[in-house]
Amino acid sequence: MKMNLPNKLTMIRILMVPVFVIFVAMHNSAICQLIALLLFIIASLTDLADGKIARSRNLVTDFGKFMDPIADKLLVMSALIMLVEQNRMPGWVCMLILAREFIVSGFRLVAASKGTVIAAGIWGKLKTVSQMIYIPMALFLVPMKEVGADAHTIWNVLTNIMMYISLALAVYSGFLYVWVNREYIKDM
């Protein structure tokens, strides 16, 4: 099978995840956190690019439909877990966000087994955008320490506000997703 450009971008994103995790793991180094931040942003941009390219050039494939969401989940979930490990995010917040992802993925699998593809709604897209804002903010906390205590404190407050916005959107979009698509599990 020859891979098209969108699928190559998806695979690059998957391969970036372990490199990203290695740099995030060096959480006491501002330089490593900036590199992790840059890797996260680049990986997130490949997500935008692969979808746009696939749709505009009619390059949508089954491989892409399957692997693109996995690549996205690997990137975001690895970032959230690393943030919990480093005490930049409470574990319960991460657990609620991850639970939402597993529930929605389960619903999609059930719907797919019945021949239906359920597209992401506006609230799910807003949830994703909020995560793509929160995670870089949290990664930037370590470099902000070097700027000064006041700047770090303000950045920490803003990061926490974004985290709770992301959590609220995850919970709401997950609830809405289940409610709107409840017919796929009523016969179970």
C-alpha atoms as one frame of an Amber mdcrd trajectory, in Angstrom:
protein
   0.000   0.000   0.000   1.347   3.376  -1.024   0.740   6.078   1.581  -0.658
   9.406   0.553   0.460  12.692   2.135  -2.311  12.905   4.779  -1.557   9.362
   5.966   2.163  10.142   6.085   1.396  13.181   8.253  -0.674  10.979  10.569
   2.204   8.510  10.875   4.658  11.338  11.532   2.374  12.532  14.343   2.345
   9.044  15.869   6.138   8.842  15.658   6.432  12.278  17.296   4.559  11.153
  20.415   7.417   9.199  22.071   9.877  11.999  21.279   7.431  14.514  22.760
   7.070  12.366  25.909  10.854  12.136  26.328  11.181  15.924  26.324   8.162
  16.449  28.593   9.659  13.926  31.030  12.624  16.268  31.498  10.302  18.606
  33.349  12.977  20.492  35.274  14.549  21.833  32.097  13.024  24.941  30.556
  14.746  24.138  27.255  13.290  20.616  27.174   9.833  21.985  27.959  10.143
  24.482  25.108  11.171  21.650  22.765   8.193  19.581  24.003   5.953  22.587
  23.422   7.280  22.996  19.888   6.810  19.265  19.180   3.234  19.402  20.479
   2.426  22.411  18.302   3.976  20.801  15.212   2.121  17.540  15.861  -1.148
  19.461  16.334  -0.567  21.303  13.071  -0.051  17.987  11.243  -3.502  17.041
  12.493  -4.999  20.141  10.926  -3.003  19.672   7.732  -3.750  15.996   7.155
  -7.502  16.534   7.415  -7.521  19.576   5.159  -5.337  17.910   2.546  -7.316
  14.661   2.628 -10.647  16.442   2.135  -9.475  19.016  -0.429  -7.657  16.479
  -2.610 -10.148  13.648  -2.110  -7.495  11.539  -0.387  -9.684  10.244   2.455
  -8.805   6.591   3.111  -9.932   3.889   5.529  -6.406   3.931   6.951  -6.710
   7.664   7.635 -10.190   7.329   9.134  -8.837   4.696  11.498  -5.362   6.045
  12.328  -6.007   9.803  12.499  -8.186   9.633  15.639  -5.717   7.197  17.218
  -2.845   9.584  16.520  -4.825  12.440  18.066  -5.689  10.440  21.183  -2.089
   9.265  21.608  -0.801  12.825  21.475  -3.364  14.363  23.817  -3.546  11.461
  26.272   0.230  11.210  26.555   0.416  14.947  27.232  -2.309  14.813  29.894
  -0.745  11.814  31.636   2.662  13.496  31.683   1.108  16.661  33.128  -0.462
  14.600  35.922   2.860  12.881  36.597   4.482  16.282  37.013   1.708  17.684
  39.252   0.700  20.266  36.652  -2.775  18.733  36.414  -4.892  16.955  39.038
  -5.358  13.249  38.334  -9.146  13.466  38.668  -9.311  16.066  35.885  -7.238
  13.852  33.612  -9.404  10.831  34.493 -12.629  12.637  33.566 -11.181  13.815
  30.260  -9.837  10.342  29.433 -13.128   8.717  30.441 -14.943  11.010  28.023
 -12.584   9.989  25.230 -13.085   6.267  25.905 -16.881   6.621  26.120 -17.117
   8.589  22.879 -14.738   6.171  21.130 -16.893   3.276  22.337 -20.007   4.928
  20.969 -18.283   5.452  17.639 -17.325   1.769  17.508 -20.879   0.649  18.240
 -22.263   3.050  15.617 -19.651   1.914  13.088 -20.629  -1.716  13.694 -24.151
  -0.679  12.662 -22.845   1.050   9.534 -22.987   4.620  10.822 -20.167   7.131
  11.111 -20.785   9.744  13.783 -18.991  12.994  13.035 -17.676  15.253  15.761
 -20.070  17.995  16.763 -19.255  21.620  17.492 -18.880  20.959  21.246 -16.402
  18.148  20.594 -14.441  20.448  18.312 -14.434  23.179  20.956 -13.226  20.596
  23.485 -10.347  19.707  21.182  -9.431  23.360  20.625  -9.473  23.992  24.378
  -7.124  21.040  24.936  -4.831  22.284  22.185  -4.657  25.599  24.046  -4.408
  24.185  27.579  -1.624  21.663  26.947   0.854  24.194  25.471   0.006  26.602
  28.301   0.797  23.879  30.845   4.011  22.985  29.023   5.044  26.635  29.177
   4.774  26.747  32.995   8.383  25.649  33.541   9.908  28.253  31.193   7.672
  30.878  32.842   9.417  30.221  36.186  12.542  31.744  34.699  10.668  34.915
  33.722   9.784  35.678  37.337   7.517  34.717  40.215   4.718  37.174  39.408
   4.572  36.194  35.733   4.664  32.502  36.672   1.814  32.949  39.173  -0.367
  34.774  36.632   0.440  32.173  33.958  -0.394  29.380  36.421  -3.794  30.916
  37.164  -4.563  31.360  33.450  -3.439  27.784  32.766  -5.713  26.449  35.512
  -8.649  28.432  34.162  -8.016  26.940  30.708  -7.741  23.470  32.232 -11.171
  23.797  33.857 -12.660  25.193  30.642 -11.235  22.179  28.824 -12.653  19.857
  31.481 -16.093  21.485  31.305 -16.131  21.190  27.512 -15.002  17.553  27.713
 -17.743  16.631  30.183 -20.453  18.615  28.399 -19.527  17.426  24.911 -19.293
  13.838  26.171 -22.710  14.028  27.810 -24.207  15.640  24.707 -22.583  13.040
  22.450 -24.045  10.177  24.505 -27.467  11.818  24.720 -27.769  12.605  21.013
 -26.525   9.150  19.982 -28.211   7.058  22.688 -30.125   5.003  20.108 -26.906
   3.144  19.259 -26.804   1.520  22.682 -30.493   1.178  23.566 -30.630  -2.369
  22.154 -27.624  -3.573  24.100
